[in-house]
Amino acid sequence: MRLTSFTDYGLRMLMRMASAPERAFSTAELAEEFQLSRNHLAKIMQRLSRAGFIETRRGGGGGAILARPAEEIRLGSVVRLLEQDQPLVECLGADGGNCVIDGQCRLKVRFRSAEAAFLADLDRSTLADVALSPAPTA
């Protein structure tokens, strides 16, 4: 299974936030740390915020923080959210894709099973399990 960069950076961002949950992180700061465009990171933050994983505040002292403790955020839930528009293969998409062997293919059920097992394994871990170590202080 291959995750999109959208999901990869979303997980990295959450891992970073979990390393200092009392601190707000600005989009600019995280974009620089991950060498990613602010626009792309803002889209990820928006989706995570709408789903209740993070809270964002504007203005001085603003930024993004975890909306709940890292121990309560399951990795499978995050991946499901960020990959929701990206089926593992075309035939698993909402419209079923354009497959000429649909109805005869027995591979589709294997893909569904593998994807479910992958997500179930991620559900056994929380963001706290993979949080980055806090940065050393100078």
Salt bridges, closest charged atoms under 4 A:
ASP8 OD2 - ARG12 NH2 2.88
GLU29 OE2 - ARG23 NH2 2.23
GLU33 OE2 - ARG16 NE 3.02
ASP85 OD2 - ARG47 NH2 3.50
ASP102 OD1 - LYS108 NZ 3.67
ASP121 OD1 - ARG124 NH2 2.90
ASP123 OD2 - ARG80 NH2 2.78
